[in-house]
Amino acid sequence: MPIHSDAYLKKMGQTIPLGRLGAPQDVASAVLFLASEEAGYITGQQIVVDGGQVLPEGLEAPD
């Protein structure tokens, strides 16, 4: 199966707890939040935007 085929991308998306691959908008939303006043008290944090990919095994995706 070619790595960029629709079938491959769909299969990869199914391995992510949120059930889909990330999109540029997902990262942009996090960046916009961090640049906003609402994030003004956040310092020195690593923000992971991965749809839950790094969650420990055994946790299920939300409904």
PDB file of N, CA, C and O in Angstrom:
ATOM      1  N   MET A   1       0.861  -1.177   0.000  1.00  0.00           N
ATOM      2  CA  MET A   1       0.000   0.000   0.000  1.00  0.00           C
ATOM      3  C   MET A   1       0.906   1.239   0.000  1.00  0.00           C
ATOM      4  O   MET A   1       1.713   1.404   0.915  1.00  0.00           O
ATOM      5  N   PRO A   2       0.788   2.105  -1.002  1.00  0.00           N
ATOM      6  CA  PRO A   2       1.612   3.322  -1.035  1.00  0.00           C
ATOM      7  C   PRO A   2       1.381   4.180   0.208  1.00  0.00           C
ATOM      8  O   PRO A   2       0.259   4.284   0.703  1.00  0.00           O
ATOM      9  N   ILE A   3       2.446   4.786   0.700  1.00  0.00           N
ATOM     10  CA  ILE A   3       2.390   5.534   1.964  1.00  0.00           C
ATOM     11  C   ILE A   3       1.450   6.740   1.910  1.00  0.00           C
ATOM     12  O   ILE A   3       0.944   7.162   2.950  1.00  0.00           O
ATOM     13  N   HIS A   4       1.206   7.298   0.736  1.00  0.00           N
ATOM     14  CA  HIS A   4       0.335   8.474   0.646  1.00  0.00           C
ATOM     15  C   HIS A   4      -1.044   8.143   0.062  1.00  0.00           C
ATOM     16  O   HIS A   4      -1.804   9.047  -0.285  1.00  0.00           O
ATOM     17  N   SER A   5      -1.362   6.864  -0.044  1.00  0.00           N
ATOM     18  CA  SER A   5      -2.667   6.499  -0.588  1.00  0.00           C
ATOM     19  C   SER A   5      -3.765   6.838   0.416  1.00  0.00           C
ATOM     20  O   SER A   5      -3.520   6.914   1.620  1.00  0.00           O
ATOM     21  N   ASP A   6      -4.963   7.038  -0.091  1.00  0.00           N
ATOM     22  CA  ASP A   6      -6.102   7.337   0.787  1.00  0.00           C
ATOM     23  C   ASP A   6      -6.330   6.213   1.784  1.00  0.00           C
ATOM     24  O   ASP A   6      -6.657   6.468   2.943  1.00  0.00           O
ATOM     25  N   ALA A   7      -6.161   4.969   1.342  1.00  0.00           N
ATOM     26  CA  ALA A   7      -6.368   3.823   2.230  1.00  0.00           C
ATOM     27  C   ALA A   7      -5.351   3.827   3.367  1.00  0.00           C
ATOM     28  O   ALA A   7      -5.698   3.554   4.516  1.00  0.00           O
ATOM     29  N   TYR A   8      -4.100   4.136   3.049  1.00  0.00           N
ATOM     30  CA  TYR A   8      -3.053   4.182   4.078  1.00  0.00           C
ATOM     31  C   TYR A   8      -3.333   5.301   5.078  1.00  0.00           C
ATOM     32  O   TYR A   8      -3.244   5.085   6.287  1.00  0.00           O
ATOM     33  N   LEU A   9      -3.667   6.484   4.591  1.00  0.00           N
ATOM     34  CA  LEU A   9      -3.940   7.612   5.478  1.00  0.00           C
ATOM     35  C   LEU A   9      -5.149   7.334   6.364  1.00  0.00           C
ATOM     36  O   LEU A   9      -5.152   7.709   7.537  1.00  0.00           O
ATOM     37  N   LYS A  10      -6.176   6.683   5.820  1.00  0.00           N
ATOM     38  CA  LYS A  10      -7.348   6.322   6.621  1.00  0.00           C
ATOM     39  C   LYS A  10      -6.957   5.333   7.709  1.00  0.00           C
ATOM     40  O   LYS A  10      -7.384   5.465   8.856  1.00  0.00           O
ATOM     41  N   LYS A  11      -6.150   4.345   7.353  1.00  0.00           N
ATOM     42  CA  LYS A  11      -5.712   3.341   8.325  1.00  0.00           C
ATOM     43  C   LYS A  11      -4.881   3.990   9.429  1.00  0.00           C
ATOM     44  O   LYS A  11      -5.043   3.656  10.602  1.00  0.00           O
ATOM     45  N   MET A  12      -4.005   4.901   9.067  1.00  0.00           N
ATOM     46  CA  MET A  12      -3.193   5.599  10.072  1.00  0.00           C
ATOM     47  C   MET A  12      -4.075   6.440  10.989  1.00  0.00           C
ATOM     48  O   MET A  12      -3.842   6.487  12.197  1.00  0.00           O
ATOM     49  N   GLY A  13      -5.076   7.097  10.434  1.00  0.00           N
ATOM     50  CA  GLY A  13      -5.993   7.898  11.241  1.00  0.00           C
ATOM     51  C   GLY A  13      -6.734   7.063  12.266  1.00  0.00           C
ATOM     52  O   GLY A  13      -7.063   7.553  13.346  1.00  0.00           O
ATOM     53  N   GLN A  14      -6.999   5.814  11.941  1.00  0.00           N
ATOM     54  CA  GLN A  14      -7.702   4.927  12.864  1.00  0.00           C
ATOM     55  C   GLN A  14      -6.836   4.529  14.054  1.00  0.00           C
ATOM     56  O   GLN A  14      -7.366   4.037  15.051  1.00  0.00           O
ATOM     57  N   THR A  15      -5.526   4.725  13.982  1.00  0.00           N
ATOM     58  CA  THR A  15      -4.642   4.387  15.103  1.00  0.00           C
ATOM     59  C   THR A  15      -4.578   5.506  16.136  1.00  0.00           C
ATOM     60  O   THR A  15      -4.009   5.323  17.213  1.00  0.00           O
ATOM     61  N   ILE A  16      -5.150   6.650  15.822  1.00  0.00           N
ATOM     62  CA  ILE A  16      -5.126   7.808  16.713  1.00  0.00           C
ATOM     63  C   ILE A  16      -6.415   7.812  17.532  1.00  0.00           C
ATOM     64  O   ILE A  16      -7.496   7.644  16.969  1.00  0.00           O
ATOM     65  N   PRO A  17      -6.321   8.002  18.852  1.00  0.00           N
ATOM     66  CA  PRO A  17      -7.519   7.957  19.688  1.00  0.00           C
ATOM     67  C   PRO A  17      -8.673   8.848  19.218  1.00  0.00           C
ATOM     68  O   PRO A  17      -9.833   8.467  19.376  1.00  0.00           O
ATOM     69  N   LEU A  18      -8.395  10.008  18.651  1.00  0.00           N
ATOM     70  CA  LEU A  18      -9.488  10.852  18.154  1.00  0.00           C
ATOM     71  C   LEU A  18     -10.011  10.391  16.802  1.00  0.00           C
ATOM     72  O   LEU A  18     -10.984  10.950  16.294  1.00  0.00           O
ATOM     73  N   GLY A  19      -9.380   9.377  16.210  1.00  0.00           N
ATOM     74  CA  GLY A  19      -9.906   8.743  15.011  1.00  0.00           C
ATOM     75  C   GLY A  19      -9.602   9.410  13.689  1.00  0.00           C
ATOM     76  O   GLY A  19     -10.224   9.087  12.677  1.00  0.00           O
ATOM     77  N   ARG A  20      -8.655  10.337  13.676  1.00  0.00           N
ATOM     78  CA  ARG A  20      -8.311  10.995  12.408  1.00  0.00           C
ATOM     79  C   ARG A  20      -6.896  11.549  12.490  1.00  0.00           C
ATOM     80  O   ARG A  20      -6.357  11.767  13.575  1.00  0.00           O
ATOM     81  N   LEU A  21      -6.312  11.771  11.326  1.00  0.00           N
ATOM     82  CA  LEU A  21      -5.016  12.434  11.273  1.00  0.00           C
ATOM     83  C   LEU A  21      -5.189  13.913  11.589  1.00  0.00           C
ATOM     84  O   LEU A  21      -6.260  14.485  11.386  1.00  0.00           O
ATOM     85  N   GLY A  22      -4.136  14.512  12.080  1.00  0.00           N
ATOM     86  CA  GLY A  22      -4.170  15.937  12.360  1.00  0.00           C
ATOM     87  C   GLY A  22      -4.110  16.754  11.080  1.00  0.00           C
ATOM     88  O   GLY A  22      -3.666  16.281  10.034  1.00  0.00           O
ATOM     89  N   ALA A  23      -4.565  17.977  11.190  1.00  0.00           N
ATOM     90  CA  ALA A  23      -4.559  18.907  10.062  1.00  0.00           C
ATOM     91  C   ALA A  23      -3.836  20.183  10.493  1.00  0.00           C
ATOM     92  O   ALA A  23      -3.731  20.453  11.690  1.00  0.00           O
ATOM     93  N   PRO A  24      -3.341  20.962   9.548  1.00  0.00           N
ATOM     94  CA  PRO A  24      -2.687  22.219   9.912  1.00  0.00           C
ATOM     95  C   PRO A  24      -3.542  23.085  10.836  1.00  0.00           C
ATOM     96  O   PRO A  24      -3.005  23.771  11.706  1.00  0.00           O
ATOM     97  N   GLN A  25      -4.857  23.064  10.662  1.00  0.00           N
ATOM     98  CA  GLN A  25      -5.748  23.862  11.505  1.00  0.00           C
ATOM     99  C   GLN A  25      -5.662  23.439  12.969  1.00  0.00           C
ATOM    100  O   GLN A  25      -5.836  24.273  13.858  1.00  0.00           O
ATOM    101  N   ASP A  26      -5.397  22.163  13.236  1.00  0.00           N
ATOM    102  CA  ASP A  26      -5.274  21.691  14.615  1.00  0.00           C
ATOM    103  C   ASP A  26      -4.089  22.362  15.314  1.00  0.00           C
ATOM    104  O   ASP A  26      -4.200  22.785  16.465  1.00  0.00           O
ATOM    105  N   VAL A  27      -2.974  22.454  14.624  1.00  0.00           N
ATOM    106  CA  VAL A  27      -1.794  23.113  15.188  1.00  0.00           C
ATOM    107  C   VAL A  27      -2.023  24.616  15.267  1.00  0.00           C
ATOM    108  O   VAL A  27      -1.662  25.250  16.259  1.00  0.00           O
ATOM    109  N   ALA A  28      -2.622  25.188  14.229  1.00  0.00           N
ATOM    110  CA  ALA A  28      -2.888  26.630  14.221  1.00  0.00           C
ATOM    111  C   ALA A  28      -3.783  27.031  15.384  1.00  0.00           C
ATOM    112  O   ALA A  28      -3.580  28.088  15.982  1.00  0.00           O
ATOM    113  N   SER A  29      -4.761  26.212  15.709  1.00  0.00           N
ATOM    114  CA  SER A  29      -5.653  26.523  16.834  1.00  0.00           C
ATOM    115  C   SER A  29      -4.888  26.571  18.148  1.00  0.00           C
ATOM    116  O   SER A  29      -5.133  27.445  18.979  1.00  0.00           O
ATOM    117  N   ALA A  30      -3.964  25.640  18.337  1.00  0.00           N
ATOM    118  CA  ALA A  30      -3.154  25.642  19.556  1.00  0.00           C
ATOM    119  C   ALA A  30      -2.254  26.876  19.609  1.00  0.00           C
ATOM    120  O   ALA A  30      -2.111  27.500  20.660  1.00  0.00           O
ATOM    121  N   VAL A  31      -1.657  27.221  18.485  1.00  0.00           N
ATOM    122  CA  VAL A  31      -0.784  28.399  18.427  1.00  0.00           C
ATOM    123  C   VAL A  31      -1.579  29.670  18.719  1.00  0.00           C
ATOM    124  O   VAL A  31      -1.124  30.526  19.477  1.00  0.00           O
ATOM    125  N   LEU A  32      -2.753  29.795  18.126  1.00  0.00           N
ATOM    126  CA  LEU A  32      -3.580  30.980  18.372  1.00  0.00           C
ATOM    127  C   LEU A  32      -3.983  31.077  19.837  1.00  0.00           C
ATOM    128  O   LEU A  32      -3.996  32.170  20.404  1.00  0.00           O
ATOM    129  N   PHE A  33      -4.312  29.948  20.455  1.00  0.00           N
ATOM    130  CA  PHE A  33      -4.646  29.962  21.875  1.00  0.00           C
ATOM    131  C   PHE A  33      -3.444  30.415  22.694  1.00  0.00           C
ATOM    132  O   PHE A  33      -3.579  31.271  23.568  1.00  0.00           O
ATOM    133  N   LEU A  34      -2.271  29.848  22.420  1.00  0.00           N
ATOM    134  CA  LEU A  34      -1.083  30.208  23.197  1.00  0.00           C
ATOM    135  C   LEU A  34      -0.691  31.671  23.015  1.00  0.00           C
ATOM    136  O   LEU A  34      -0.067  32.264  23.895  1.00  0.00           O
ATOM    137  N   ALA A  35      -1.055  32.247  21.882  1.00  0.00           N
ATOM    138  CA  ALA A  35      -0.757  33.658  21.634  1.00  0.00           C
ATOM    139  C   ALA A  35      -1.832  34.589  22.192  1.00  0.00           C
ATOM    140  O   ALA A  35      -1.695  35.810  22.120  1.00  0.00           O
ATOM    141  N   SER A  36      -2.892  34.022  22.742  1.00  0.00           N
ATOM    142  CA  SER A  36      -4.000  34.836  23.233  1.00  0.00           C
ATOM    143  C   SER A  36      -3.824  35.202  24.703  1.00  0.00           C
ATOM    144  O   SER A  36      -2.979  34.646  25.404  1.00  0.00           O
ATOM    145  N   GLU A  37      -4.642  36.148  25.151  1.00  0.00           N
ATOM    146  CA  GLU A  37      -4.621  36.553  26.557  1.00  0.00           C
ATOM    147  C   GLU A  37      -5.048  35.406  27.472  1.00  0.00           C
ATOM    148  O   GLU A  37      -4.611  35.340  28.621  1.00  0.00           O
ATOM    149  N   GLU A  38      -5.894  34.506  26.978  1.00  0.00           N
ATOM    150  CA  GLU A  38      -6.358  33.382  27.789  1.00  0.00           C
ATOM    151  C   GLU A  38      -5.210  32.476  28.222  1.00  0.00           C
ATOM    152  O   GLU A  38      -5.319  31.784  29.235  1.00  0.00           O
ATOM    153  N   ALA A  39      -4.123  32.471  27.476  1.00  0.00           N
ATOM    154  CA  ALA A  39      -2.972  31.633  27.803  1.00  0.00           C
ATOM    155  C   ALA A  39      -1.873  32.438  28.499  1.00  0.00           C
ATOM    156  O   ALA A  39      -0.734  31.982  28.599  1.00  0.00           O
ATOM    157  N   GLY A  40      -2.212  33.617  28.972  1.00  0.00           N
ATOM    158  CA  GLY A  40      -1.221  34.515  29.551  1.00  0.00           C
ATOM    159  C   GLY A  40      -0.503  33.999  30.783  1.00  0.00           C
ATOM    160  O   GLY A  40       0.558  34.520  31.127  1.00  0.00           O
ATOM    161  N   TYR A  41      -1.040  32.997  31.458  1.00  0.00           N
ATOM    162  CA  TYR A  41      -0.414  32.478  32.674  1.00  0.00           C
ATOM    163  C   TYR A  41       0.263  31.131  32.432  1.00  0.00           C
ATOM    164  O   TYR A  41       0.746  30.499  33.371  1.00  0.00           O
ATOM    165  N   ILE A  42       0.298  30.696  31.187  1.00  0.00           N
ATOM    166  CA  ILE A  42       0.967  29.445  30.834  1.00  0.00           C
ATOM    167  C   ILE A  42       2.428  29.752  30.539  1.00  0.00           C
ATOM    168  O   ILE A  42       2.744  30.605  29.709  1.00  0.00           O
ATOM    169  N   THR A  43       3.313  29.040  31.232  1.00  0.00           N
ATOM    170  CA  THR A  43       4.749  29.221  31.003  1.00  0.00           C
ATOM    171  C   THR A  43       5.446  27.867  30.983  1.00  0.00           C
ATOM    172  O   THR A  43       5.062  26.956  31.716  1.00  0.00           O
ATOM    173  N   GLY A  44       6.448  27.738  30.163  1.00  0.00           N
ATOM    174  CA  GLY A  44       7.330  26.577  30.168  1.00  0.00           C
ATOM    175  C   GLY A  44       6.663  25.229  29.991  1.00  0.00           C
ATOM    176  O   GLY A  44       7.078  24.252  30.614  1.00  0.00           O
ATOM    177  N   GLN A  45       5.653  25.155  29.168  1.00  0.00           N
ATOM    178  CA  GLN A  45       4.943  23.894  28.978  1.00  0.00           C
ATOM    179  C   GLN A  45       5.166  23.347  27.578  1.00  0.00           C
ATOM    180  O   GLN A  45       5.345  24.090  26.613  1.00  0.00           O
ATOM    181  N   GLN A  46       5.149  22.033  27.501  1.00  0.00           N
ATOM    182  CA  GLN A  46       5.175  21.366  26.209  1.00  0.00           C
ATOM    183  C   GLN A  46       3.731  21.031  25.858  1.00  0.00           C
ATOM    184  O   GLN A  46       3.085  20.255  26.561  1.00  0.00           O
ATOM    185  N   ILE A  47       3.231  21.604  24.791  1.00  0.00           N
ATOM    186  CA  ILE A  47       1.856  21.371  24.365  1.00  0.00           C
ATOM    187  C   ILE A  47       1.896  20.372  23.207  1.00  0.00           C
ATOM    188  O   ILE A  47       2.434  20.667  22.140  1.00  0.00           O
ATOM    189  N   VAL A  48       1.327  19.202  23.425  1.00  0.00           N
ATOM    190  CA  VAL A  48       1.333  18.155  22.409  1.00  0.00           C
ATOM    191  C   VAL A  48       0.010  18.204  21.645  1.00  0.00           C
ATOM    192  O   VAL A  48      -1.064  18.084  22.236  1.00  0.00           O
ATOM    193  N   VAL A  49       0.098  18.379  20.348  1.00  0.00           N
ATOM    194  CA  VAL A  49      -1.087  18.435  19.488  1.00  0.00           C
ATOM    195  C   VAL A  49      -1.023  17.196  18.595  1.00  0.00           C
ATOM    196  O   VAL A  49      -0.515  17.242  17.475  1.00  0.00           O
ATOM    197  N   ASP A  50      -1.558  16.078  19.124  1.00  0.00           N
ATOM    198  CA  ASP A  50      -1.418  14.811  18.401  1.00  0.00           C
ATOM    199  C   ASP A  50      -2.661  13.931  18.432  1.00  0.00           C
ATOM    200  O   ASP A  50      -2.586  12.751  18.088  1.00  0.00           O
ATOM    201  N   GLY A  51      -3.788  14.476  18.832  1.00  0.00           N
ATOM    202  CA  GLY A  51      -5.019  13.696  18.844  1.00  0.00           C
ATOM    203  C   GLY A  51      -5.028  12.555  19.845  1.00  0.00           C
ATOM    204  O   GLY A  51      -5.852  11.646  19.752  1.00  0.00           O
ATOM    205  N   GLY A  52      -4.109  12.603  20.802  1.00  0.00           N
ATOM    206  CA  GLY A  52      -4.040  11.560  21.820  1.00  0.00           C
ATOM    207  C   GLY A  52      -3.076  10.440  21.492  1.00  0.00           C
ATOM    208  O   GLY A  52      -3.059   9.424  22.187  1.00  0.00           O
ATOM    209  N   GLN A  53      -2.281  10.596  20.463  1.00  0.00           N
ATOM    210  CA  GLN A  53      -1.370   9.543  20.013  1.00  0.00           C
ATOM    211  C   GLN A  53      -0.405   9.093  21.106  1.00  0.00           C
ATOM    212  O   GLN A  53      -0.043   7.917  21.144  1.00  0.00           O
ATOM    213  N   VAL A  54       0.020   9.985  21.989  1.00  0.00           N
ATOM    214  CA  VAL A  54       0.988   9.607  23.020  1.00  0.00           C
ATOM    215  C   VAL A  54       0.328   9.131  24.313  1.00  0.00           C
ATOM    216  O   VAL A  54       1.017   8.902  25.307  1.00  0.00           O
ATOM    217  N   LEU A  55      -0.988   8.981  24.315  1.00  0.00           N
ATOM    218  CA  LEU A  55      -1.667   8.458  25.497  1.00  0.00           C
ATOM    219  C   LEU A  55      -1.197   7.035  25.764  1.00  0.00           C
ATOM    220  O   LEU A  55      -0.875   6.300  24.829  1.00  0.00           O
ATOM    221  N   PRO A  56      -1.155   6.642  27.031  1.00  0.00           N
ATOM    222  CA  PRO A  56      -0.789   5.255  27.338  1.00  0.00           C
ATOM    223  C   PRO A  56      -1.793   4.291  26.716  1.00  0.00           C
ATOM    224  O   PRO A  56      -2.974   4.609  26.576  1.00  0.00           O
ATOM    225  N   GLU A  57      -1.310   3.116  26.348  1.00  0.00           N
ATOM    226  CA  GLU A  57      -2.214   2.107  25.795  1.00  0.00           C
ATOM    227  C   GLU A  57      -3.263   1.731  26.824  1.00  0.00           C
ATOM    228  O   GLU A  57      -3.010   1.777  28.027  1.00  0.00           O
ATOM    229  N   GLY A  58      -4.422   1.366  26.355  1.00  0.00           N
ATOM    230  CA  GLY A  58      -5.490   0.951  27.243  1.00  0.00           C
ATOM    231  C   GLY A  58      -6.556   2.012  27.441  1.00  0.00           C
ATOM    232  O   GLY A  58      -7.658   1.705  27.893  1.00  0.00           O
ATOM    233  N   LEU A  59      -6.244   3.249  27.109  1.00  0.00           N
ATOM    234  CA  LEU A  59      -7.251   4.301  27.207  1.00  0.00           C
ATOM    235  C   LEU A  59      -8.038   4.333  25.905  1.00  0.00           C
ATOM    236  O   LEU A  59      -7.471   4.166  24.825  1.00  0.00           O
ATOM    237  N   GLU A  60      -9.313   4.544  26.008  1.00  0.00           N
ATOM    238  CA  GLU A  60     -10.154   4.559  24.817  1.00  0.00           C
ATOM    239  C   GLU A  60     -10.479   5.983  24.403  1.00  0.00           C
ATOM    240  O   GLU A  60     -10.453   6.905  25.218  1.00  0.00           O
ATOM    241  N   ALA A  61     -10.784   6.147  23.133  1.00  0.00           N
ATOM    242  CA  ALA A  61     -11.161   7.456  22.600  1.00  0.00           C
ATOM    243  C   ALA A  61     -12.499   7.884  23.187  1.00  0.00           C
ATOM    244  O   ALA A  61     -13.349   7.043  23.481  1.00  0.00           O
ATOM    245  N   PRO A  62     -12.689   9.198  23.360  1.00  0.00           N
ATOM    246  CA  PRO A  62     -13.985   9.679  23.850  1.00  0.00           C
ATOM    247  C   PRO A  62     -15.079   9.430  22.822  1.00  0.00           C
ATOM    248  O   PRO A  62     -14.808   9.303  21.628  1.00  0.00           O
ATOM    249  N   ASP A  63     -16.314   9.361  23.297  1.00  0.00           N
ATOM    250  CA  ASP A  63     -17.452   9.161  22.389  1.00  0.00           C
ATOM    251  C   ASP A  63     -17.756  10.407  21.613  1.00  0.00           C
ATOM    252  O   ASP A  63     -18.683  10.419  20.802  1.00  0.00           O
TER     253      ASP A  63
END
